Amino acid sequence: HPLKPPNNPATMLQYDNSAFYFFAMSILSFYLIPSWYYILSSVYSAFTAKDAAIGAVARTSAEKKKAEKLKQESKGWKTLQSNGFVTNLIVTLALTALFVFLVISVSQDGEVNSFDPFSILEIDHGSDNKAIKKAYRRLSLIYHPDKNPGDRAAEAKFVMVSKAYEALTDETARENYEKFGNPDGQQNMQVSIGLPAFLLDSDNRNLVLVGYLLIMVGVIPYAVWTYYSDSSKFGEKDVMYDTYAWFHYSLSEHTLTKSLPEVFAGSAEFRKANMPATPAEKQSIAKQTSLVKQHMLKPKYNHPVCVKGNVLLHSHLLRKTDSLSPKDSEDLKFMLKHATSLIDAMISVCKNLDAARTAINCIEFGQNVTQAMWVKDSALLQLPHYGPSEIKQCQKGKGQISTMQAYMEQEEEERKGMGEFSDEQKADVKNYLKIYPDITVEAKVFVDDDEDDKVYEGDICTVQVNITRNNWESDDGDGLVHSPHFPFPKREAWWVILAQIKEGKIMSIEKVSAKGKVVTHNIKMMAPPKGRYEFDLVVKSNGYVGCDHQQRLAMETLDNAQLPEYKVHPEDAELDDEPTLFEQLLNDQVEDESDDEDNDDDDDDDEDKDEKNAAAQSQQQSAAAKKRAQLRNARNNDDDDDSDDESAEDVTPK
């Protein structure tokens, strides 16, 4: 019959729009839920973040300008204008609109893969048989496979039309449909493909193929390549591998502090931003060079990136940034943003090179960058409102001083340089002295769980360093470095170094967070061979110039042959002889294998015995058979002899 449906159950596995809507909404929710959480939390933080959380704390009037800038940059709508946030917001809004469209489509399409014969035949519920037959003939003529060769969608539609007609006309099929919702009776599971039906349309084949190729051959490989190429550029502390290679090339045990700005300027992170692109930028750098050139070492590298970065960094260190162009100011700010991580990377390279003196120079360079000071500047320049004239007053006459420690030990009325200060400025100095660390360092060497204080060769000894902050009454400090010229908040930390500086050996160099009034840091090391050793213990602040401590730490190592002989208790010795769980399991396995081999050997022996017995039996049987044959032959011979005798008697003449 021309309207007979094809007998192909596979055509029932159809593409279902409603199932696709649910599938698409599920996939979109994996992105939309965390994305909206991130967006809403970012907006909430932008308007409700506390000043201390973003480092916008003004403990002196000198920090007010920095605090205001941090509030502007870290609060309000400006914080939400980054490229990443804006891109994510646009994508999230677009996908949210698509999600809403899918929800509306689901509400209109109804249940997933629902079988409704009336809707399939496009007739009203309760239609009579005449209308049902008419609709069936019309739709079957439209979707019959003979009229739509190769069209799988039309073929699937034809099957559904046939089943819908059968469900409304055949009594058994109608009874099954009313009971189970399917004309074929109760079904274990209904399966459909959660993809849109338009993919089966023959008119869309080329479009679907092109889209598939673009995604599989273009989009996915490009995304993987982009992620890999970006991630493969960065190492520890988000510092580029090219930067580590540059530091290994540029740093040595003889590197001076004054040459570190040029090394820092050559970092790979700055090679794009610090490349002058226009003659105006080159002219601006040349003009700024004339202001700082006398304080710079002779440049070792003439590359434009190194030259520009070196000039910008010296402008910051010498506090001559007012003459910078807006573009140069932004580039300098970009450099200072990466300063902490890059200087830490320089120190780690020095550790690998065993360049103790250079590592200390890098730490001091980090202090200078934080306070916008250079090598010849007095540590008193860190005091609020103190300039060259105020420092000169402190360094001359009776009671002259040149260090922050000496300044803090003076009585308030003895301190010089504040003759023309206002009450607010004097209050700033007083508050600053409460912030600047006044520390006491204690160190001791011991061996854990040892009965005495002696250290023997090969012991794992601990060098315990206790840093006590004397001008803190409790642990309530905010932990922020007072750095009004550094545009970013910086947390206080201590660099603890155990080394032999003259020999150029580093035993340990670690950065310890300065949380609390007392900071304890333990250094683990193996005791060297017998002898007396002296180490340099250096404690340096990561943000304050002159806030350092250095002392010699002596350690005497004894010969471990002097240790009393350790006698093992008999019960412990017996325990040592007992096999471990692993050995027991291994022995059991070996025994099982040996038993199997014995069984195999026994079987082989039995087989050999059986073969021997069989051979012996066969030999015995053959021997018996031979004897029987011989007896039989003998009897036959006797009979022949008797017959011969008789015949002989018969022929004997009488």
Phi and psi in degrees as a GROMACS rama.xvg file:
@    title "Ramachandran Plot"
@    xaxis  label "Phi"
@    yaxis  label "Psi"
@TYPE xy
-66.2527  -19.8381  PRO-2
-100.428  8.35115  LEU-3
-73.1509  129.331  LYS-4
-68.8736  147.303  PRO-5
-65.9043  141.373  PRO-6
-85.9849  79.2097  ASN-7
-142.651  96.4026  ASN-8
-61.7084  -24.1477  PRO-9
-64.5656  -23.6733  ALA-10
-69.0754  -14.0025  THR-11
-73.0114  -19.6575  MET-12
-80.9945  89.2107  LEU-13
-107.48  161.105  GLN-14
-77.06  129.566  TYR-15
-120.708  118.865  ASP-16
-62.7897  -43.2901  ASN-17
-63.4949  -42.0214  SER-18
-63.6714  -37.519  ALA-19
-63.4503  -38.6695  PHE-20
-60.342  -45.6828  TYR-21
-65.5264  -41.0629  PHE-22
-63.0193  -44.5886  PHE-23
-64.6139  -40.2252  ALA-24
-65.0117  -36.7208  MET-25
-65.2315  -42.7496  SER-26
-65.9324  -43.2904  ILE-27
-63.5204  -33.5899  LEU-28
-65.0612  -27.6759  SER-29
-63.6897  -28.9492  PHE-30
-95.0845  -41.1148  TYR-31
-68.8054  -39.9855  LEU-32
-63.6517  -54.6441  ILE-33
-66.568  -30.0893  PRO-34
-67.9667  -45.1899  SER-35
-66.6656  -33.7229  TRP-36
-63.2435  -43.728  TYR-37
-64.1746  -42.9265  TYR-38
-64.3329  -48.1094  ILE-39
-66.5489  -39.8912  LEU-40
-66.8071  -36.2279  SER-41
-66.2271  -42.4068  SER-42
-64.5016  -41.2875  VAL-43
-63.6877  -43.9805  TYR-44
-66.8389  -33.4184  SER-45
-64.5883  -24.9617  ALA-46
-113.683  -12.8051  PHE-47
-122.147  1.28245  THR-48
-64.1309  140.433  ALA-49
-78.4009  152.188  LYS-50
-61.5172  -38.8121  ASP-51
-66.0103  -31.5628  ALA-52
-67.7555  -29.8507  ALA-53
-102.477  4.88583  ILE-54
78.7512  11.7591  GLY-55
-88.2767  65.8045  ALA-56
-113.9  126.234  VAL-57
-108.719  93.1834  ALA-58
-86.0013  -17.9698  ARG-59
-135.117  164.361  THR-60
-65.3842  -22.4082  SER-61
-67.7398  -23.5227  ALA-62
-92.3727  -3.93708  GLU-63
-63.163  -43.8424  LYS-64
-62.3218  -43.9454  LYS-65
-64.4804  -41.6552  LYS-66
-62.9635  -40.165  ALA-67
-64.7228  -41.4891  GLU-68
-64.7872  -40.0132  LYS-69
-64.4649  -37.1021  LEU-70
-65.1283  -41.2107  LYS-71
-65.8256  -36.6316  GLN-72
-84.7225  -24.4301  GLU-73
-110.499  0.952009  SER-74
-133.687  156.749  LYS-75
82.0269  -170.364  GLY-76
-67.441  -23.8414  TRP-77
-62.7101  -30.91  LYS-78
-71.0952  -16.5442  THR-79
-100.587  13.6253  LEU-80
-102.301  13.7937  GLN-81
-70.3273  154.849  SER-82
-62.2142  -39.1458  ASN-83
-64.9882  -44.0224  GLY-84
-67.0489  -43.6125  PHE-85
-65.1154  -43.1197  VAL-86
-61.9998  -45.343  THR-87
-63.1469  -38.8166  ASN-88
-64.1476  -43.1758  LEU-89
-63.7032  -45.9038  ILE-90
-62.9434  -41.2326  VAL-91
-65.4274  -41.3743  THR-92
-64.0438  -41.824  LEU-93
-64.0004  -44.9278  ALA-94
-68.9625  -31.2039  LEU-95
-65.814  -41.62  THR-96
-61.2535  -41.2505  ALA-97
-63.8908  -38.7183  LEU-98
-63.3555  -42.2815  PHE-99
-63.0844  -42.0827  VAL-100
-59.9016  -41.78  PHE-101
-65.5556  -38.1353  LEU-102
-62.0812  -43.3639  VAL-103
-64.9327  -40.2879  ILE-104
-64.2977  -39.8111  SER-105
-64.6308  -41.4758  VAL-106
-64.7204  -27.9247  SER-107
-86.1189  -36.4556  GLN-108
-78.8806  -21.4996  ASP-109
87.6931  -151.539  GLY-110
-72.7539  162.707  GLU-111
-75.174  123.039  VAL-112
52.9769  38.8377  ASN-113
-74.3241  139.522  SER-114
-99.7731  106.648  PHE-115
-125.751  102.823  ASP-116
-61.4318  -33.2062  PRO-117
-66.3746  -42.8174  PHE-118
-71.0015  -33.57  SER-119
-64.8225  -40.474  ILE-120
-83.0218  -1.62133  LEU-121
60.1166  46.2065  GLU-122
-130.443  165.38  ILE-123
-77.3888  151.848  ASP-124
-63.9172  135.91  HIS-125
89.2771  9.38578  GLY-126
-67.038  150.755  SER-127
-80.4079  175.591  ASP-128
-63.8004  -32.5052  ASN-129
-63.1202  -44.3673  LYS-130
-68.6653  -34.7913  ALA-131
-65.6127  -46.3059  ILE-132
-64.8068  -39.8867  LYS-133
-62.8643  -44.0298  LYS-134
-66.6938  -38.564  ALA-135
-63.3077  -45.4175  TYR-136
-62.8339  -40.8564  ARG-137
-65.4146  -46.7538  ARG-138
-73.6987  -35.3148  LEU-139
-67.6465  -33.0593  SER-140
-67.7334  -33.6267  LEU-141
-73.3891  -43.0644  ILE-142
-104.861  9.04819  TYR-143
-62.6601  138.724  HIS-144
-58.6641  -28.7891  PRO-145
-67.0246  -29.0218  ASP-146
-90.7257  -10.5503  LYS-147
-132.633  64.3887  ASN-148
-63.5101  129.99  PRO-149
80.7403  -1.04367  GLY-150
-93.2837  101.234  ASP-151
-68.53  -32.6857  ARG-152
-65.6931  -42.718  ALA-153
-66.2144  -37.8453  ALA-154
-63.9689  -43.2323  GLU-155
-65.3839  -38.7416  ALA-156
-65.4291  -37.591  LYS-157
-64.2284  -40.6481  PHE-158
-62.9215  -42.6273  VAL-159
-66.1859  -38.0737  MET-160
-63.7285  -42.7194  VAL-161
-63.559  -42.4132  SER-162
-69.319  -35.053  LYS-163
-65.5044  -41.4437  ALA-164
-64.745  -41.9392  TYR-165
-63.9288  -37.4769  GLU-166
-66.9531  -25.7665  ALA-167
-98.7003  -11.9458  LEU-168
-115.163  -35.8485  THR-169
-83.9828  132.149  ASP-170
-64.92  -44.5577  GLU-171
-64.4131  -44.6673  THR-172
-64.8581  -37.907  ALA-173
-67.9742  -37.8054  ARG-174
-64.6649  -41.4351  GLU-175
-63.7779  -39.6325  ASN-176
-65.2182  -41.1972  TYR-177
-68.91  -32.651  GLU-178
-83.3561  -46.0316  LYS-179
-115.816  -3.84112  PHE-180
78.5341  11.6341  GLY-181
-147.602  132.416  ASN-182
-66.1639  -18.3304  PRO-183
-85.8749  1.33922  ASP-184
99.0847  -166.393  GLY-185
-65.7008  131.264  GLN-186
-113.01  140.529  GLN-187
-70.9486  -41.8739  ASN-188
-158.964  137.303  MET-189
-102.473  128.596  GLN-190
-120.289  134.603  VAL-191
-144.077  163.292  SER-192
-92.7449  125.488  ILE-193
-80.347  57.4361  GLY-194
-131.39  153.477  LEU-195
-66.4574  146.564  PRO-196
-69.4234  -21.6261  ALA-197
-66.1398  -15.4636  PHE-198
-67.0014  -22.2237  LEU-199
-86.7186  -10.0567  LEU-200
-68.6711  127.321  ASP-201
-63.062  -25.8338  SER-202
-70.8491  -19.7648  ASP-203
-101.848  8.40619  ASN-204
-61.8076  -46.5373  ARG-205
-63.4721  -41.4816  ASN-206
-63.563  -43.5567  LEU-207
-63.969  -41.3741  VAL-208
-65.2343  -43.3517  LEU-209
-64.0811  -43.557  VAL-210
-62.1216  -40.6402  GLY-211
-63.4944  -43.419  TYR-212
-65.4638  -40.9543  LEU-213
-61.6889  -41.3932  LEU-214
-72.3159  -48.0534  ILE-215
-76.7798  -33.9414  MET-216
-99.456  -25.0212  VAL-217
-108.912  -62.0149  GLY-218
-67.4134  -52.1731  VAL-219
-64.302  -49.115  ILE-220
-60.1964  -37.3937  PRO-221
-65.8861  -41.3241  TYR-222
-63.5565  -42.9444  ALA-223
-65.2429  -43.4278  VAL-224
-63.8968  -41.8189  TRP-225
-63.5464  -45.602  THR-226
-63.3768  -44.2326  TYR-227
-66.9275  -43.2647  TYR-228
-65.6221  -35.4038  SER-229
-73.7859  -45.9072  ASP-230
-69.7188  -28.5026  SER-231
-75.6737  -8.13038  SER-232
-85.3826  -17.1554  LYS-233
-114.244  141.527  PHE-234
-111.627  -140.798  GLY-235
-66.1644  147.284  GLU-236
59.7609  25.5041  LYS-237
57.3525  33.7246  ASP-238
-101.947  136.649  VAL-239
-67.8827  146.676  MET-240
-62.69  -34.0001  TYR-241
-63.1398  -33.3854  ASP-242
-67.8872  -42.6293  THR-243
-60.4756  -42.139  TYR-244
-63.5036  -38.6076  ALA-245
-64.5001  -42.3676  TRP-246
-65.1308  -40.8898  PHE-247
-62.2488  -34.4665  HIS-248
-75.9605  -36.8247  TYR-249
-91.3002  -29.6971  SER-250
-92.6875  146.197  LEU-251
-150.644  179.557  SER-252
-71.3583  -9.16522  GLU-253
-109.097  9.9448  HIS-254
-70.0196  130.825  THR-255
-91.9283  160.974  LEU-256
-63.6485  -37.0148  THR-257
-69.0264  -17.9724  LYS-258
-92.8196  -5.19933  SER-259
-70.1547  -32.7346  LEU-260
-58.0476  -38.0051  PRO-261
-68.8285  -39.5988  GLU-262
-63.0907  -43.7216  VAL-263
-62.4381  -40.4132  PHE-264
-66.6233  -22.7087  ALA-265
-83.7241  6.33266  GLY-266
-60.7482  145.692  SER-267
-64.1385  -24.7117  ALA-268
-63.3773  -23.2904  GLU-269
-103.224  -0.225567  PHE-270
-70.2215  -22.5483  ARG-271
-90.1714  -44.827  LYS-272
-71.394  -33.5705  ALA-273
-95.5065  11.5688  ASN-274
-86.764  112.867  MET-275
-61.225  128.895  PRO-276
-103.421  -21.747  ALA-277
-129.824  159.485  THR-278
-60.0841  -31.7048  PRO-279
-64.0925  -39.9401  ALA-280
-65.9399  -40.8077  GLU-281
-63.0624  -39.9669  LYS-282
-66.8907  -38.6256  GLN-283
-62.8146  -41.7384  SER-284
-68.0213  -40.284  ILE-285
-61.3301  -39.7174  ALA-286
-65.2903  -41.8875  LYS-287
-70.5403  -30.0604  GLN-288
-61.0437  -38.0208  THR-289
-63.5867  -22.1705  SER-290
-84.9982  -24.4498  LEU-291
-119.406  -2.32559  VAL-292
-60.7621  -37.1466  LYS-293
-68.659  -17.3499  GLN-294
-98.6919  0.306079  HIS-295
-101.693  148.991  MET-296
-71.6204  160.531  LEU-297
-62.0326  124.167  LYS-298
-58.7646  137.038  PRO-299
-89.7052  -26.5536  LYS-300
-122.545  136.575  TYR-301
-104.844  11.5232  ASN-302
-65.9821  138.307  HIS-303
-55.464  -35.0271  PRO-304
-65.4163  -45.6296  VAL-305
-66.019  -41.0674  CYS-306
-63.3393  -48.7538  VAL-307
-64.3498  -46.3719  LYS-308
-63.0929  -37.8722  GLY-309
-64.1436  -43.5988  ASN-310
-66.6498  -44.3368  VAL-311
-63.0902  -42.2765  LEU-312
-68.2191  -38.2934  LEU-313
-66.0211  -33.2496  HIS-314
-62.37  -36.9469  SER-315
-71.4746  -44.9421  HIS-316
-64.9319  -30.8948  LEU-317
-95.7003  3.11306  LEU-318
57.6257  46.3587  ARG-319
-122.524  48.5846  LYS-320
-91.3019  -8.10787  THR-321
-66.1677  -25.7584  ASP-322
-88.6282  1.02441  SER-323
-76.3016  147.179  LEU-324
-72.5248  161.673  SER-325
-56.4838  -38.9393  PRO-326
-65.6408  -43.2277  LYS-327
-66.9781  -35.1197  ASP-328
-63.6006  -41.2456  SER-329
-66.1839  -39.431  GLU-330
-66.4824  -38.4646  ASP-331
-65.0196  -40.6869  LEU-332
-63.4525  -36.9677  LYS-333
-64.5394  -39.3088  PHE-334
-65.6045  -43.5286  MET-335
-67.8088  -27.7869  LEU-336
-63.2795  -34.3411  LYS-337
-97.05  4.89195  HIS-338
-62.355  -45.5908  ALA-339
-61.3348  -49.5443  THR-340
-67.6322  -36.6994  SER-341
-71.3676  -39.2895  LEU-342
-67.3234  -37.6603  ILE-343
-60.9633  -37.5176  ASP-344
-66.7946  -38.3271  ALA-345
-60.9892  -40.5063  MET-346
-67.2997  -40.0197  ILE-347
-64.8281  -35.1646  SER-348
-66.4941  -41.2947  VAL-349
-61.4601  -35.7464  CYS-350
-63.6741  -41.8772  LYS-351
-67.0131  -30.715  ASN-352
-84.5525  -5.85047  LEU-353
58.5791  37.7836  ASP-354
-101.992  84.0825  ALA-355
-65.4729  -45.0667  ALA-356
-64.7091  -39.834  ARG-357
-68.2956  -36.3636  THR-358
-61.8636  -41.4273  ALA-359
-65.834  -38.0613  ILE-360
-63.1447  -38.1274  ASN-361
-65.3635  -38.8079  CYS-362
-63.8082  -44.1086  ILE-363
-65.4767  -34.3061  GLU-364
-62.5816  -40.0665  PHE-365
-63.3525  -38.4029  GLY-366
-61.0631  -43.2531  GLN-367
-65.0909  -40.5086  ASN-368
-64.0109  -39.2099  VAL-369
-66.8983  -39.1588  THR-370
-97.7405  0.635229  GLN-371
55.3231  56.7954  ALA-372
-135.779  163.732  MET-373
-128.18  -178.629  TRP-374
-62.4046  -33.2251  VAL-375
-90.8145  -3.46663  LYS-376
-75.831  146.53  ASP-377
-76.3866  146.841  SER-378
-62.0271  -20.2894  ALA-379
-68.1964  -13.9196  LEU-380
-66.565  -13.9618  LEU-381
-74.1343  -19.7892  GLN-382
-64.845  138.584  LEU-383
-59.9552  134.16  PRO-384
70.6757  5.64795  HIS-385
-88.1499  131.604  TYR-386
-126  -169.973  GLY-387
-56.9557  -39.0396  PRO-388
-68.2804  -42.4441  SER-389
-65.9829  -36.0934  GLU-390
-68.9105  -37.2877  ILE-391
-61.2007  -37.9598  LYS-392
-63.6455  -36.1337  GLN-393
-72.9168  -25.6912  CYS-394
-97.1503  7.82979  GLN-395
-133.195  160.882  LYS-396
78.6876  -169.747  GLY-397
-69.728  138.802  LYS-398
71.5307  30.4674  GLY-399
-69.0383  145.496  GLN-400
-138.705  161.134  ILE-401
-142.092  -2.56018  SER-402
-120.234  158.518  THR-403
-68.5226  -35.0341  MET-404
-62.3282  -43.8027  GLN-405
-65.7612  -37.7905  ALA-406
-64.6498  -40.5019  TYR-407
-70.4591  -28.172  MET-408
-76.6683  -17.973  GLU-409
-71.9107  153.228  GLN-410
-72.4651  157.291  GLU-411
-59.6801  -38.9294  GLU-412
-75.2374  -15.2643  GLU-413
-87.129  -14.2207  GLU-414
-73.4282  132.717  ARG-415
-98.6804  165.935  LYS-416
93.4809  -4.95153  GLY-417
-109.663  20.6876  MET-418
-61.6192  -34.5677  GLY-419
-104.981  11.775  GLU-420
-77.2981  148.006  PHE-421
-79.9368  171.18  SER-422
-61.6165  -36.0467  ASP-423
-66.8099  -40.7012  GLU-424
-67.0058  -38.9409  GLN-425
-65.2599  -38.3556  LYS-426
-64.664  -35.0916  ALA-427
-62.7869  -43.3228  ASP-428
-62.3476  -42.369  VAL-429
-63.8539  -42.1298  LYS-430
-67.2423  -35.8238  ASN-431
-65.0835  -37.1161  TYR-432
-66.7518  -19.1459  LEU-433
-82.0101  -21.2879  LYS-434
-88.9547  -42.6907  ILE-435
-62.1814  129.038  TYR-436
-66.7194  126.937  PRO-437
-110.949  105.456  ASP-438
-116.319  155.301  ILE-439
-126.438  130.106  THR-440
-113.974  128.812  VAL-441
-124.283  139.601  GLU-442
-139.707  146.352  ALA-443
-150.024  154.767  LYS-444
-115.992  131.484  VAL-445
-154.251  166.378  PHE-446
-111.605  129.459  VAL-447
-61.2657  140.014  ASP-448
56.4224  34.7429  ASP-449
-106.379  146.053  ASP-450
-77.0742  -26.3526  GLU-451
-125.815  -179.078  ASP-452
-92.8405  8.60286  ASP-453
-81.6838  147.278  LYS-454
-116.412  126.218  VAL-455
-109.787  156.878  TYR-456
-56.5293  131.098  GLU-457
89.8525  -6.18932  GLY-458
-68.9137  148.305  ASP-459
-89.5644  102.011  ILE-460
-102.057  159.558  CYS-461
-120.094  129.692  THR-462
-102.464  107.487  VAL-463
-97.0316  125.508  GLN-464
-116.383  121.836  VAL-465
-111.547  121.908  ASN-466
-110.193  114.269  ILE-467
-107.983  129.068  THR-468
-93.3708  106.288  ARG-469
-71.926  -30.1602  ASN-470
-93.257  16.3184  ASN-471
-111.093  129.779  TRP-472
-82.8594  -24.1442  GLU-473
-151.362  -166.945  SER-474
-95.8591  25.6819  ASP-475
-89.8416  7.16839  ASP-476
-67.3573  152.177  GLY-477
-79.709  -15.6847  ASP-478
74.702  16.1349  GLY-479
-98.6957  137.002  LEU-480
-73.3602  134.929  VAL-481
-76.9877  101.671  HIS-482
-142.668  78.2655  SER-483
-65.724  -20.0169  PRO-484
-96.2499  -5.85666  HIS-485
-96.974  120.17  PHE-486
-73.9343  1.35232  PRO-487
-128.186  149.928  PHE-488
-67.6343  143.696  PRO-489
-135.23  128.609  LYS-490
-84.4179  142.64  ARG-491
-70.9075  143.71  GLU-492
-154.883  165.247  ALA-493
-122.226  134.492  TRP-494
-92.9737  119.406  TRP-495
-109.828  119.038  VAL-496
-122.357  129.307  ILE-497
-117.879  114.307  LEU-498
-153.616  172.859  ALA-499
-116.962  92.4128  GLN-500
-62.854  -44.6348  ILE-501
-62.4336  -39.6175  LYS-502
-79.5994  -11.9701  GLU-503
73.9571  30.6173  GLY-504
-112.665  136.26  LYS-505
-114.288  119.34  ILE-506
-85.8993  -39.5108  MET-507
-159.339  139.592  SER-508
-146.475  113.937  ILE-509
-139.537  150.792  GLU-510
-99.7036  122.397  LYS-511
-114.815  130.505  VAL-512
-67.1005  135.758  SER-513
-91.1599  68.0486  ALA-514
-101.933  121.137  LYS-515
96.353  168.18  GLY-516
-68.6478  -36.8891  LYS-517
-119.513  127.414  VAL-518
-115.819  126.466  VAL-519
-114.41  131.048  THR-520
-133.18  130.497  HIS-521
-108.982  132.072  ASN-522
-112.23  120.407  ILE-523
-95.715  134.499  LYS-524
-154.794  156.225  MET-525
-89.1126  133.518  MET-526
-64.21  132.84  ALA-527
-72.4634  178.768  PRO-528
-60.4538  169.85  PRO-529
-54.0219  133.567  LYS-530
151.749  179.328  GLY-531
-108.932  131.014  ARG-532
-127.186  149.475  TYR-533
-127.592  133.43  GLU-534
-120.973  155.841  PHE-535
-98.269  119.431  ASP-536
-102.233  116.551  LEU-537
-120.328  128.826  VAL-538
-120.389  123.054  VAL-539
-132.867  142.114  LYS-540
-74.2374  150.836  SER-541
-87.2537  -6.60802  ASN-542
-137.701  -11.7561  GLY-543
-113.928  129.965  TYR-544
-75.609  132.388  VAL-545
84.5165  -4.63198  GLY-546
-88.3819  76.0672  CYS-547
-132.382  161.381  ASP-548
-145.734  135.308  HIS-549
-141.029  135.882  GLN-550
-149.434  159.471  GLN-551
-90.9353  135.994  ARG-552
-121.37  116.078  LEU-553
-96.618  146.655  ALA-554
-147.556  127.883  MET-555
-108.934  126.964  GLU-556
-107.279  131.276  THR-557
-98.924  159.936  LEU-558
-71.2803  128.486  ASP-559
-70.5834  -6.51679  ASN-560
-70.5864  -18.6194  ALA-561
-76.7085  -12.4271  GLN-562
-66.8963  141.359  LEU-563
-62.451  146.693  PRO-564
-66.9096  131.87  GLU-565
-83.9106  119.795  TYR-566
-99.3806  128.639  LYS-567
-85.1527  131.927  VAL-568
-66.0967  141.711  HIS-569
-54.6709  -41.3031  PRO-570
-64.4731  -38.4591  GLU-571
-65.065  -37.4296  ASP-572
-62.9816  -40.4085  ALA-573
-64.1887  -38.5278  GLU-574
-63.4096  -35.5351  LEU-575
-66.6737  -31.1382  ASP-576
-76.3885  -22.6401  ASP-577
-69.575  140.857  GLU-578
-70.6101  148.092  PRO-579
-76.3914  171.686  THR-580
-60.4548  -40.1983  LEU-581
-64.3442  -43.3036  PHE-582
-64.5875  -37.2655  GLU-583
-62.6505  -46.0928  GLN-584
-62.0813  -40.5683  LEU-585
-65.3732  -42.0177  LEU-586
-63.8498  -41.6768  ASN-587
-60.6344  -41.1605  ASP-588
-65.187  -41.0437  GLN-589
-64.4805  -41.0949  VAL-590
-63.4749  -41.3348  GLU-591
-62.0237  -42.0064  ASP-592
-65.5131  -39.4124  GLU-593
-66.5688  -38.2411  SER-594
-62.1837  -42.4097  ASP-595
-61.8177  -40.7342  ASP-596
-65.68  -40.0892  GLU-597
-61.7602  -42.8478  ASP-598
-62.519  -40.6239  ASN-599
-64.1977  -41.1925  ASP-600
-63.8193  -42.3594  ASP-601
-60.7344  -42.9369  ASP-602
-61.9294  -40.4266  ASP-603
-65.5406  -39.7189  ASP-604
-63.7476  -43.409  ASP-605
-61.1626  -41.916  ASP-606
-63.2991  -40.5884  GLU-607
-63.6215  -42.4799  ASP-608
-62.1738  -44.6233  LYS-609
-60.1992  -42.089  ASP-610
-63.5283  -41.9374  GLU-611
-63.7767  -44.2173  LYS-612
-61.2999  -43.0582  ASN-613
-62.8237  -40.2551  ALA-614
-65.2883  -41.9979  ALA-615
-63.5485  -43.8128  ALA-616
-60.4678  -43.1694  GLN-617
-63.8186  -38.12  SER-618
-64.7432  -43.616  GLN-619
-61.2876  -42.5532  GLN-620
-63.4748  -41.7092  GLN-621
-65.4134  -37.9561  SER-622
-64.3851  -43.5215  ALA-623
-62.8083  -40.1501  ALA-624
-63.0195  -39.3454  ALA-625
-62.8371  -43.2092  LYS-626
-62.2963  -43.214  LYS-627
-62.5751  -39.3283  ARG-628
-65.1593  -40.4835  ALA-629
-63.7814  -43.3481  GLN-630
-61.2631  -42.7341  LEU-631
-62.6245  -41.785  ARG-632
-65.5589  -37.0841  ASN-633
-65.2813  -42.4592  ALA-634
-62.1635  -44.4465  ARG-635
-59.1398  -39.1032  ASN-636
-65.0832  -39.1043  ASN-637
-63.3172  -44.1194  ASP-638
-60.6807  -41.6095  ASP-639
-62.8612  -39.0572  ASP-640
-63.6778  -42.6694  ASP-641
-62.0739  -44.6568  ASP-642
-63.2072  -36.7658  SER-643
-66.7236  -38.6263  ASP-644
-63.5414  -44.2423  ASP-645
-61.7134  -44.9412  GLU-646
-64.2364  -33.2117  SER-647
-68.2215  -40.9949  ALA-648
-62.1677  -33.5187  GLU-649
-68.7202  -32.8963  ASP-650
-95.2516  -4.01728  VAL-651
-68.0475  131.88  THR-652
-68.9361  146.3  PRO-653
